[in-house]
Amino acid sequence: MIAAASCFDDAHLHAEALPGWQQLYSQISGGRFQSALSRLCAARLDVFRESFNQRVVQQGRAPGGMAHFAIPIQAPSPLSLQGVAVPGDALMVLRGGEDFVFHLPPGADSIQVSLPYEDLAELTPELCAVVREARGKTPVFTARPDALQALRALLTGLFEQARRRPELLDFAGNQKVIRHQLLGLLQEALADGGLRERRDDLTYATHCDIVRRSQALALAKPDEPVTVLELCSRLRVSRRTLQNSFQRVAATTPVDYLRSIRLNAVRRQLLQAGPGRSVREAAGNWGFYHLGHFASDYRKLFGELPSHTLERGQAHQAAPRAAHAWPVR
């Protein structure tokens, strides 16, 4: 994943730093211009955060083949997209190839997430339908507060991790986990904007089968993290059905279950680690890109820090094996 951060003293230069976007930025209010742009770019995900100290109007066309979501981090009034006012609890949606006019007041700070339509169609078909129907309608959706807050926390934390430990974002498994987390939270955030779940009237035996098949999928490729969205797609069940199945059968959530599976895999790797191996490497191999959250979850599950597990594992690997004593006859 490519990570970059820049500051600009000209709106035009800022706009040119976003390849793929056919757009013009114009400074409207008077005074020295200052802006910041941070970007994370992978094969199937493009995320950038931008902030401005002056009033700016953005005009252009969104890149094709992808759906684009804008999440305000700080949104002073008036902020508008396509002539629609954007409140602080809103989420903005643009289709690929759609023309836009975006007015941002001084102090505006927002994050843009672009994802391929193929991922939406495969993993979140309800969200994909809402996005495809957005053309010609309002691009501004009132979002569920809890999901919007979780989205902001995930995205700001992602940029912080990119600043502190950019190498963790190079793991393909981590990129997949991030992409699926974003899709899941976007779907939850827009749940009141047209997304509806089917009623869950399954038998207990069916719930057990869903959990069993989920476990088999999670263990089938131990080096590739399996996400909740992927389970829903592979098992052809809704997110609510998956949640209910795990609650009824295992008294836990799919997220906690999958996390535990991956944490156990990290633990096995740490216990078998030789010289030169690190906690960061083991965590990255299993889709943990936020080392602080990882260490906390690991300690909560196993009662010790991963570094302590690594030390014990390396000590065990270095210890000489005792010779087998044959009985004297």
Secondary structure as the mmCIF struct_conf table of DSSP 4:
data_model
#
loop_
_struct_conf.conf_type_id
_struct_conf.id
_struct_conf.beg_label_comp_id
_struct_conf.beg_label_asym_id
_struct_conf.beg_label_seq_id
_struct_conf.end_label_comp_id
_struct_conf.end_label_asym_id
_struct_conf.end_label_seq_id
STRN STRN1 ILE A 2 PHE A 8
BEND BEND1 ASP A 9 ASP A 9
HELX_RH_AL_P HELX_RH_AL_P1 ALA A 11 GLU A 16
TURN_TY1_P TURN_TY1_P1 ALA A 17 ALA A 17
BEND BEND2 LEU A 18 LEU A 18
TURN_TY1_P TURN_TY1_P2 PRO A 19 GLY A 20
STRN STRN2 GLN A 22 GLN A 27
BEND BEND3 SER A 29 SER A 29
BEND BEND4 GLY A 31 GLY A 31
STRN STRN3 SER A 35 ALA A 42
TURN_TY1_P TURN_TY1_P3 ALA A 43 ARG A 44
STRN STRN4 LEU A 45 PHE A 52
BEND BEND5 ASN A 53 GLN A 54
STRN STRN5 VAL A 56 ARG A 61
HELX_LH_PP_P HELX_LH_PP_P1 ALA A 62 PRO A 63
TURN_TY1_P TURN_TY1_P4 GLY A 64 GLY A 65
STRN STRN6 MET A 66 GLN A 74
HELX_LH_PP_P HELX_LH_PP_P2 PRO A 76 PRO A 76
BEND BEND6 SER A 77 SER A 77
HELX_LH_PP_P HELX_LH_PP_P3 PRO A 78 PRO A 78
STRN STRN7 SER A 80 LEU A 81
TURN_TY1_P TURN_TY1_P5 GLN A 82 GLY A 83
STRN STRN8 VAL A 84 ALA A 85
TURN_TY1_P TURN_TY1_P6 GLY A 88 ASP A 89
STRN STRN9 ALA A 90 LEU A 94
TURN_TY1_P TURN_TY1_P7 GLY A 96 GLY A 97
STRN STRN10 ASP A 99 LEU A 104
TURN_TY1_P TURN_TY1_P8 PRO A 106 GLY A 107
STRN STRN11 ASP A 109 PRO A 116
HELX_RH_AL_P HELX_RH_AL_P2 TYR A 117 LEU A 123
HELX_RH_AL_P HELX_RH_AL_P3 PRO A 125 ARG A 132
TURN_TY1_P TURN_TY1_P9 GLU A 133 GLU A 133
TURN_TY1_P TURN_TY1_P10 ARG A 135 GLY A 136
BEND BEND7 LYS A 137 LYS A 137
BEND BEND8 PRO A 139 PRO A 139
STRN STRN12 VAL A 140 THR A 142
HELX_LH_PP_P HELX_LH_PP_P4 ALA A 143 ARG A 144
HELX_RH_AL_P HELX_RH_AL_P4 PRO A 145 ARG A 164
HELX_RH_3T_P HELX_RH_3T_P1 PRO A 166 ASP A 170
BEND BEND9 PHE A 171 PHE A 171
HELX_RH_AL_P HELX_RH_AL_P5 ALA A 172 ALA A 189
TURN_TY1_P TURN_TY1_P11 LEU A 190 LEU A 190
HELX_RH_3T_P HELX_RH_3T_P2 ALA A 191 GLY A 193
TURN_TY1_P TURN_TY1_P12 GLY A 194 GLY A 194
HELX_LH_PP_P HELX_LH_PP_P5 GLU A 197 ARG A 199
HELX_RH_AL_P HELX_RH_AL_P6 TYR A 204 ALA A 220
BEND BEND10 LYS A 221 LYS A 221
TURN_TY1_P TURN_TY1_P13 PRO A 222 ASP A 223
BEND BEND11 GLU A 224 GLU A 224
HELX_LH_PP_P HELX_LH_PP_P6 PRO A 225 THR A 227
HELX_RH_AL_P HELX_RH_AL_P7 VAL A 228 LEU A 235
TURN_TY1_P TURN_TY1_P14 ARG A 236 ARG A 236
HELX_RH_AL_P HELX_RH_AL_P8 ARG A 239 ALA A 250
BEND BEND12 ALA A 251 THR A 252
HELX_RH_AL_P HELX_RH_AL_P9 PRO A 254 LEU A 271
TURN_TY1_P TURN_TY1_P15 GLN A 272 GLN A 272
TURN_TY1_P TURN_TY1_P16 PRO A 275 GLY A 276
HELX_RH_AL_P HELX_RH_AL_P10 VAL A 279 ASN A 285
TURN_TY1_P TURN_TY1_P17 TRP A 286 GLY A 287
HELX_RH_AL_P HELX_RH_AL_P11 LEU A 291 PHE A 302
BEND BEND13 GLY A 303 GLU A 304
HELX_RH_AL_P HELX_RH_AL_P12 PRO A 306 ALA A 318
BEND BEND14 ALA A 319 ALA A 319
HELX_LH_PP_P HELX_LH_PP_P7 PRO A 320 VAL A 328
#
